[in-house]
């Protein structure tokens, strides 16, 4: 199974065709109209966590979300992870931690 984590509105359009063509587990966070946009495109998803408002709450919410995501994805046989990240450090952390842990 492929896990696709949608964390921002543009990611829906970026991944929608990919999700439709593959057996994908889609997770998303509570942010703006993200759940509504996923529903508008008929994408099934699991809502996990939310977006903080200031630096402190963003850090706290991000930490809580990681723990919740671990519980969600541990229930599935994830073979591939797909996500959109602009931050090279984030990409490196995911490669080094999540992929080694779940594949």
PyMOL commands that set and color helices and strands:
alter all, ss='L'
color gray80, all
select helices_A, chain A and resi 9-21+34-40+55-73+88-102
alter helices_A, ss='H'
color red, helices_A
select strands_A, chain A and resi 2-6+24-30+46-50+80-83
alter strands_A, ss='S'
color yellow, strands_A
deselect
rebuild
show_as cartoon
